[in-house]
Amino acid sequence: MQGQPAHPAARPRRTGRPGRDPVRLRDHRQPGGGGVTPTGPPTGPPPIGPPTGPPSDPLDGVAHWGPMPTAAGEFRLRPVRPATDLALLTRWMNDPAVDAYWELAGPPATTARHLRAQLDGDGRSVPCLGLLDGVPIGYWEVYRADLDPLALHYPARPHDTGVHLLLGPAEARGRGLGSLLLAALADRILARRPACEQVVAEPDLRNTPSVRAFHRAGFDQAAELRLPGKRAALMVRRRAG
């Protein structure tokens, strides 16, 4: 349904086409961008972060957030295990509807490079397999938006948490499942990360189904952002009260 950091400098792991733009619901077409990437080393501003470096676990234990009950079944995130998950993720990335936004079609090595950049990183972004009643339903990235170049484009707050995702099986798309899972995950992020005041995403403005999906998941459109490669809707789910 959606994906990647907003600034090309944060996307060194992509190969192929030049950098498009970030975050978006991947099961809806988003012309002009919404996935992630340039080729070559970063050329823009570095990710924002404290001079002493990020905390040892910037996302407060995504692996231990536990099951999330939804009307569609029990949803959970499990950090990606390349040894067992790579073939499935590669198949999803080679679906033309997914590749239109994630731009990761190709051999397993292409997907592996994208995953390894996060798995070998400092924990600011955690790639996960989304499971619904134990069945793989999609690929999710939970990341620290306040430590990402996206924070250069909006008034970020400490511990802001961003979400990228795609629904893998074609039959899972276009029936409201994305909104249901997004709402459950946003609730869990705010429950498990007490320092986080808001969950953010930035679907392409032209993708009205994606923006609508975020609205249905309890997100508000806080602004329009001009990001590298696209104009985006800054979608924000704030902590109640």
C-alpha positions as CSV (number, residue, x, y, z in Angstrom):
1,M,0.0,0.0,0.0
2,Q,2.7,2.5,0.6
3,G,6.3,3.1,1.2
4,Q,9.8,4.7,1.6
5,P,11.5,7.8,3.0
6,A,10.4,11.1,1.6
7,H,13.8,12.4,0.7
8,P,16.0,10.8,-2.0
9,A,19.0,11.0,0.3
10,A,17.3,8.5,2.5
11,R,16.9,6.0,-0.3
12,P,20.4,4.7,-1.1
13,R,19.2,1.1,-1.2
14,R,17.0,1.3,-4.3
15,T,18.3,0.3,-7.7
16,G,16.9,0.8,-11.1
17,R,14.9,3.9,-11.8
18,P,15.9,7.3,-10.3
19,G,14.4,8.3,-7.0
20,R,10.7,8.9,-6.9
21,D,9.0,9.7,-3.7
22,P,8.0,8.2,-0.5
23,V,5.3,6.9,1.6
24,R,2.0,5.7,0.1
25,L,-0.7,3.2,0.0
26,R,0.6,0.7,-2.5
27,D,-2.6,-1.0,-3.5
28,H,-3.8,2.2,-5.1
29,R,-2.1,3.8,-8.0
30,Q,-0.1,6.9,-7.1
31,P,1.1,8.6,-10.3
32,G,4.5,10.2,-10.0
33,G,5.7,8.7,-6.8
34,G,5.1,7.2,-3.5
35,G,7.5,4.4,-3.0
36,V,11.2,5.3,-2.5
37,T,14.8,5.6,-4.0
38,P,17.7,7.0,-6.0
39,T,20.6,5.1,-7.3
40,G,24.1,5.7,-5.9
41,P,25.1,7.2,-2.6
42,P,23.1,9.7,-0.7
43,T,23.5,13.2,-2.1
44,G,21.1,15.3,0.1
45,P,21.0,16.3,3.7
46,P,21.7,13.6,6.2
47,P,18.9,12.1,8.4
48,I,18.1,14.3,11.3
49,G,19.2,13.0,14.7
50,P,20.8,13.9,18.0
51,P,24.6,14.5,17.7
52,T,25.3,11.6,20.0
53,G,23.4,9.2,17.7
54,P,20.0,7.5,18.0
55,P,19.0,5.4,21.1
56,S,19.7,1.7,21.1
57,D,16.1,0.9,20.2
58,P,14.6,3.9,18.4
59,L,11.2,2.1,18.0
60,D,10.7,0.5,21.4
61,G,10.7,-3.1,20.4
62,V,8.5,-3.5,17.3
63,A,9.1,-7.3,17.5
64,H,7.3,-7.4,20.8
65,W,4.3,-5.3,20.1
66,G,2.1,-8.4,20.0
67,P,-1.1,-9.3,18.3
68,M,-3.6,-6.6,17.2
69,P,-7.3,-7.8,17.1
70,T,-9.2,-6.5,14.1
71,A,-12.6,-7.2,12.5
72,A,-10.7,-9.2,9.8
73,G,-8.7,-11.3,12.3
74,E,-5.6,-11.2,14.4
75,F,-3.0,-8.9,12.9
76,R,0.7,-8.8,14.0
77,L,4.0,-7.5,12.7
78,R,7.0,-9.8,12.6
79,P,10.4,-8.5,11.7
80,V,11.5,-9.8,8.3
81,R,13.7,-12.9,8.2
82,P,15.4,-12.8,4.8
83,A,16.3,-16.5,5.0
84,T,12.6,-17.5,5.0
85,D,10.8,-14.4,3.7
86,L,12.8,-13.3,0.7
87,A,11.1,-15.5,-1.9
88,L,7.7,-14.2,-0.9
89,L,8.7,-10.6,-0.7
90,T,10.4,-10.8,-4.1
91,R,7.3,-12.2,-5.6
92,W,5.2,-9.4,-4.2
93,M,7.8,-6.8,-5.4
94,N,7.5,-8.2,-8.9
95,D,3.8,-7.7,-9.1
96,P,3.4,-4.8,-11.5
97,A,0.8,-3.1,-9.2
98,V,3.4,-3.1,-6.4
99,D,6.4,-2.3,-8.6
100,A,4.7,0.9,-9.9
101,Y,5.4,2.4,-6.5
102,W,8.1,0.4,-4.8
103,E,10.3,0.0,-7.8
104,L,11.9,-3.1,-6.5
105,A,11.0,-5.6,-9.3
106,G,13.9,-7.9,-10.2
107,P,15.8,-10.8,-8.8
108,P,15.9,-11.7,-5.1
109,A,19.1,-9.8,-4.7
110,T,17.2,-6.5,-5.4
111,T,14.8,-7.1,-2.6
112,A,17.5,-8.4,-0.3
113,R,19.5,-5.1,-0.7
114,H,16.5,-3.1,0.3
115,L,16.0,-5.2,3.4
116,R,19.6,-5.4,4.3
117,A,20.0,-1.6,4.3
118,Q,17.5,-1.5,7.2
119,L,18.4,-4.7,9.0
120,D,22.1,-3.6,9.1
121,G,21.1,-0.1,10.1
122,D,20.7,1.6,13.5
123,G,17.1,0.5,14.1
124,R,15.4,3.7,12.8
125,S,13.5,1.6,10.3
126,V,12.2,-1.9,10.9
127,P,11.1,-4.0,7.9
128,C,8.3,-6.4,8.9
129,L,6.0,-9.1,7.5
130,G,2.4,-8.4,8.3
131,L,0.5,-11.5,9.3
132,L,-3.3,-11.8,9.5
133,D,-4.3,-14.9,11.5
134,G,-0.8,-16.2,10.8
135,V,-1.0,-15.7,7.0
136,P,1.3,-13.2,5.3
137,I,-0.8,-10.3,4.1
138,G,1.8,-7.6,3.4
139,Y,5.1,-5.9,3.9
140,W,5.4,-3.0,6.4
141,E,8.1,-0.6,7.4
142,V,7.8,1.2,10.7
143,Y,10.3,4.0,11.0
144,R,11.3,7.1,13.0
145,A,9.9,10.0,10.9
146,D,11.6,12.5,13.2
147,L,15.0,11.0,12.3
148,D,14.2,10.8,8.6
149,P,14.7,13.5,5.9
150,L,10.9,13.7,5.8
151,A,11.2,15.8,9.0
152,L,12.7,18.5,6.9
153,H,9.3,19.0,5.2
154,Y,6.9,19.3,8.1
155,P,7.0,20.4,11.8
156,A,8.1,17.0,13.2
157,R,7.8,16.2,16.8
158,P,10.2,14.0,18.8
159,H,9.5,10.3,18.3
160,D,7.1,10.8,15.4
161,T,6.6,7.4,13.8
162,G,6.1,6.7,10.1
163,V,4.5,3.8,8.3
164,H,5.1,2.4,4.8
165,L,3.2,-0.7,3.6
166,L,2.1,-2.8,0.8
167,L,-0.6,-5.5,0.7
168,G,0.9,-8.5,-1.1
169,P,-1.9,-10.7,-2.3
170,A,-3.9,-9.0,-5.1
171,E,-7.2,-10.3,-3.5
172,A,-6.4,-8.3,-0.3
173,R,-6.5,-5.0,-2.1
174,G,-9.4,-2.7,-2.7
175,R,-11.7,-3.9,0.0
176,G,-10.9,-1.8,3.0
177,L,-8.4,-4.1,4.6
178,G,-5.6,-1.6,4.4
179,S,-7.5,1.0,6.4
180,L,-8.4,-1.6,9.0
181,L,-4.8,-2.7,9.5
182,L,-3.5,0.8,9.5
183,A,-5.9,1.8,12.2
184,A,-4.9,-1.2,14.3
185,L,-1.2,-0.4,13.9
186,A,-1.6,3.3,14.7
187,D,-3.4,2.4,17.9
188,R,-0.6,0.0,18.8
189,I,2.1,2.4,18.0
190,L,0.6,5.1,20.3
191,A,0.0,2.5,23.0
192,R,3.5,1.0,22.9
193,R,5.4,4.2,22.3
194,P,4.3,6.7,25.0
195,A,6.8,9.3,23.8
196,C,5.2,9.3,20.3
197,E,2.5,11.9,19.8
198,Q,1.7,11.2,16.2
199,V,1.9,8.6,13.5
200,V,2.5,10.1,10.0
201,A,2.4,9.1,6.3
202,E,2.5,11.0,3.0
203,P,0.5,9.5,0.2
204,D,0.5,11.2,-3.2
205,L,-2.2,13.9,-3.4
206,R,-3.4,12.5,-6.7
207,N,-4.1,9.2,-5.1
208,T,-7.5,10.0,-3.6
209,P,-8.2,6.3,-2.7
210,S,-5.1,6.3,-0.6
211,V,-5.9,9.5,1.1
212,R,-9.4,8.2,1.8
213,A,-7.9,5.0,3.2
214,F,-5.9,7.0,5.7
215,H,-8.9,9.1,6.6
216,R,-10.8,5.9,7.3
217,A,-8.0,4.7,9.6
218,G,-8.3,7.9,11.7
219,F,-5.7,10.0,10.1
220,D,-6.2,13.7,9.3
221,Q,-4.7,15.6,6.4
222,A,-2.5,18.1,8.1
223,A,-0.8,19.7,5.1
224,E,0.2,19.4,1.5
225,L,4.0,18.7,1.1
226,R,6.1,19.3,-2.0
227,L,8.5,16.4,-1.7
228,P,11.2,15.3,-4.2
229,G,9.1,13.8,-7.1
230,K,5.6,14.4,-5.8
231,R,3.1,16.5,-4.0
232,A,1.9,14.6,-0.9
233,A,-0.8,14.7,1.6
234,L,0.7,14.8,5.1
235,M,-1.5,12.3,6.9
236,V,-1.3,12.5,10.7
237,R,-2.9,10.3,13.4
238,R,-2.5,12.2,16.7
239,R,-2.7,10.9,20.2
240,A,-6.2,11.6,21.6
241,G,-6.3,14.3,24.2
